[in-house]
């Protein structure tokens, strides 16, 4: 029986549809404690699991199918909504849609306040987070002064508005005695300013969750598992040990391999207690992501993709200023940003929401990272 012993922790599980996110999220606790799970189901994803639990005379302590609250005819369809979020666009078209999303955010908060009884639940699940995040974005858009987001840069909305909302929401849940928050997220393609990058995937949840999570795992189908359990690629973990040697040095050890061949909570517990050894220098079979998996999950934009984004941004800015002189690559294949200031270029690429890491902006624009950060913060 798994007992990870986590306190005030966040676990994020991402995968393609049908791999097992909901089942994993709902079975964190052993069967005898499933009544200590508080489950917010955003898409009816846990319907099958709930049915199977019922056959064992088991049930979550609380489950709310939020899909019933998703007002038909007002909000965008789920596919359309996720595409908007993935491409860095505001996830609503008009005020009516935005206000409906705000109501959804209020409803989730009220449900937690009224039904997450202090001391009654050990695990809170929100499955998946996309609708929750879009409702947060809608609230932030309508309350710019309170959140400190006053500029039009979409990326700034998420960092200054929605990141604090997530932290506040988690704190409120933990204060009621919950040990572990589990969020699930679909996978989608990283986007440039012209569309998705083929052959690449990344979680549709915002990167702020990556910063906050103790464990972030990407589930993939694993045909070698007779039980049908997925493998789990560990994108981030804070579950290692910190010790001190006799020589007065730090002994820091990671407990999980880069890829867990059969990702179940029982197996994670075995890695943590040493029953299954994690030898990163000599990984066991299945403990290293395949080349295909590594290629897909690596959502960092390549130099070539980054050059294309710079070119498109430069061209757009030139057209706005009335300068439509074509921009050609140098002999080395690099694009000169010309008379557009690096600060303007950095702000535009950041505001476009294309997922460009600030470190990569610094490299491409050949400027120090602190300077890039100042430019972006001034957007």
N, C-alpha and C positions, 0 to 999 in steps of 0.2 A: 504494500500500500504506500503510495507516494506521500511524502510529507516534506515539501521543500523548505518549510520553515520561513517563508518570506513574510515580511511585515511592511506595510505601506509601500507596496511594490506595484509596478506596472508591467504587464506582459502584452506584447503586440504580436498577433498571429496573422500572417498574410499568405495568400495562395490564390491560384486560379479557382474557379467555381468547381465544386464537387470533389475537392481533394480531402476535405475534412476539417476546415476551420471551426465550424460550429460544434462538431462532435468533440474536438479537442478542448474548446473553450468550456463546454458544459460538463466535462468530466474531470476537471481539475481536482475536485474533492472526491474521496472514495464514496461508494454508493450510500453508505450509512449517513453521510453528511450532505447529501445532495439538497436537503431542505435548507441548507445555509447558503444557497446560491440565489442571487438576485439577478434576473435575466431580462435585459431590454433587447427585444428582438426587432430589428428595424426592417426586415424583409420577409419575415416568416421562415427564416433560415433554419430555425431549430424545430420546426414542426415534426420532422421525422424522428429526431432524437426524443422529443416529448412523448411521441407515440410509443416508442420503444421503452422508455422509462415507465410509462403507465402499465405496460404488460408485466413489469416487475414490481408493481404497486409502489412505484417511486414517482416523485414529482419535485420540481424546483420549489424552493420556498416561496418564490414570487417570480412570475413571468408576465410580461406585458408585451403583446404583439403590437408594436408601434405602427405597423403597416395599416392597421385599422384607423389610425389618426392621419394618414397621408391623404389629404383631401383630394379626391378625384376631380379633374376638370379645372383645378386651380394651379397646382404645382406642376412643374415639368415632369415628363415621364422619366423613370429611373435611368434608362440608357442615356437620354439626352442630358440629364442632370450630371451624371458621372463624366460624360464627355466634356461638359463645360468646365467642371472642376479640374479635370486632367489637363486641359489646355490652358489653365491659368485664367479663365474668364470668371466673371461674377456668375454664380450659379442661379441667377434668376433673370428674367427678361423685363419685368415691369414691377411696379409697386405692389400690385395685388399678390404676385408670387412672393415677393420679399416679405410682406406682412404675414402671409400664411406660414412662411418658414420661421418667422419670429414667434408666432403662436406655437409652433412645434417645439422650439427651444424652451419657451415658458412651460409647456406641458411636461417636458422631460424633467425640468427642475422641480416642478410641483409634485410629480410622481415620486421622485427620489425623496423629497421632503416629507411626503405623507406616508410612504410605504416602506422606505428603507429604515426600519426600526433599529435604533441603536442597540448594538450587541446581538442582534438576531442573525446577521449575515456575515459570512467570512469572505465571500467572493462576489464581485460585481462584474457582470458581463454586458458589453454593448456590442451588438453584432448585426451589421457592420457599422463603421463610424462615418461613412460618407455623408449620410443625411444629417447626422449630428453636426458635422463640420460645416455643412452648408447652412444649417440653421444658426450656428454661431456667427458665420460670416454675415448673414442677414442682420442679426442683432447689432454687430459691430458697425455695419454700414449705417444703421439708423441712430447710433449713439456715438458718433465720432468724438465729440467733446469729452465724454466720460472715459473713453478708452485711450485718448491721446493720439488717435489716428485721424489726421486732418488733411493729409495729402491724398492725391489721386493714385499713387502707386499701389497697385494691387498687392504686390509682395509685402509692402509695409502694413497693409491691413492684417495680414496673417501674423506678422512678427509682433506688432504693437497692440493689436486688438485681440486676436484669437488665442495666442499663446498664454496670456494671463488668464483667459477664461478657462482653458484646460487646467491650468494649475489650480485655480480656485475650485473647479468642479472636483478634481481629484482630492484636494484637501478636505472638502466637505464630506466626501464619501469615506475617506479614511478616518475622519473624526467620529464616524458612527460605528467604528469597530471593524470595518472591512479590512482584511489583510492584503488582498490581491485584487487589482482591477485588470480584467482581460478585455482587450479590444481586438476586433478582427477587421481586416481591410482587404478589399479586392486588389488584384494586380492590374496594372494598366501600362501603357507605353509612355516613356518619357517624351516630352514634346519640345520641339524647337518652335520658332515663330511661324512655321508653315505646316506643322502637323506632327504626328507621332513618328518616333524613330523605329523603323522596322528591326525586328530581332532583338529588341531590348524590352525589359519590363522593370517596373518598380512599384512599390505599394502606393495605392491611391491616397492613403492617409498622408497628412502633411508631415513634413520633416520634423516638426516640433516634437512629435511623439518619439522619434528616434532619440532625441536628446534626453527625454524623460524616462525611457524604458529601462528596466533592469534586464529584460530578455526580449529580443526581437527576432522572430523566427519566420522563415519562408518555407512553407510545406510544399513538397513535390511528390508526385506519385513514385512509388518504389516497387517495381514488379517482383523484386527478390523477397519481399515480405509476405509470407503465407497468410498472415492475418489481415492483410490489406492495409496495414498501418503505413502512413506516409513517412518519407524521410524528412528531416528538417535541416535546412541550411541556416546556420546561426549568423545572423547579420550583426547582432550585438548581444553581449552578455556581461553582466556585472555579478556573476555568481562565483567567481574564483576565490581563492584563499590568499590571505596576507599573513605571512609568518616572519619570524626572526631567526637567523642562524646563530650558531655558536660564535661565528666570526663577526658578529654584530653587523650583518647585512640583511637586507630585506629578501624574503623568500616569497615571491609572487608566483602563483600558479593558476593557470586557467584550468577549469574542470570539464569544459565541454569542447569537443572537437569542432572543426569548422562545419562538419556535416554529421548529424546524428542519423545513422542508417534506419533506425526504427524509432520514430519520434512519438513516444508515449510518456506520460508523466512518471510512470514507474521507472522507465529507462533513464529519464533525466535524474531521478532520485539516485539511481544506481551510479551514475557518473559522479554526482555530487558527493556521495558517501564513499566513493572509491571502489565499489563492487565491480564497476566497469572502469578500467584505467583509461585515461586520456593521455596518449603519448603523441604530442604534436609533431615531434621529429620523426616518428615512425608510426603514422596513423594506420589503423586497422582498415580492412576492406570496407568501402562505403563511407569512410569518414572524411573524404575529400570531395568537394563538389566536382562534378564532371565538367569537361571543357564547355559543353553546351550550357550547363547551368550557370557557370561562371560568366560566360559571355552574355547570357540573357539578363542576369541580375545586375551586371555592372552598368549602372545608369549614368556614370560619369560621361559627359560629352567628350568625344574624341576631338583631337586638334582640328581635324578636317571639318567636323560638324561645327566647332566653335568658330572657325574661320568663316564658314557660310553665314552664321548668325551675325558676325561682325559686318560682313559685306551687306547683308540685308538691312541691318540697322543703319549703317552708313548711307546706303542708298535712300532709305526712307527719310532720314534727316536732311539729306541733300535736296530731295524733292520738295520737302516742306519749305526749305529756305530759297527755293527757286533755282538751285544749282543742280542740274540734271546730267552733269558730265558723267559718262560711264566710268565705273571703277574697275580696274583690271588687277589681277594678281601679279605680284612680282615674279621674277625668274625663280625665286625659291618657293613660289606658291603661296606667299603671304599677301594679305590685303593691307594696304595703307589706309588708315582712317582719315587721312587728308586733313582738311581744315576743321574737322569736328573735334572738339576738345575731348580728351580721354574721360573727363568727368561727365560730360554729357553722354558719351557712349556707355559708360558704366551705369549711369542712372537709367538709361533707356533699357538696356539689357536686363537690369534688375527688375524694373517696373513691368516689363512685358511678361513676367512670371514664367519664363522658360526654364527655370530650374538651374540656372547657371551658377555654379559655386563661386563664391567671392575669391577663393584662392585661384581659381582658373581665370577669373577676370584679371586678377593681378598679374598672372603670367602672360596672358594674351596682350594686355595693354602695357606690359613692362613697367608696372608701378608697384610700390610697396603695398602690402596688404592693409596696413593701418590707414593708408591714404584712401584706398578703395572703400574701406568701411566708412570713412568720414563722408565721402562723396555720396554713398548710398543712403546713409542716415540723413543726409540733407535733402533727399528727394522730396 
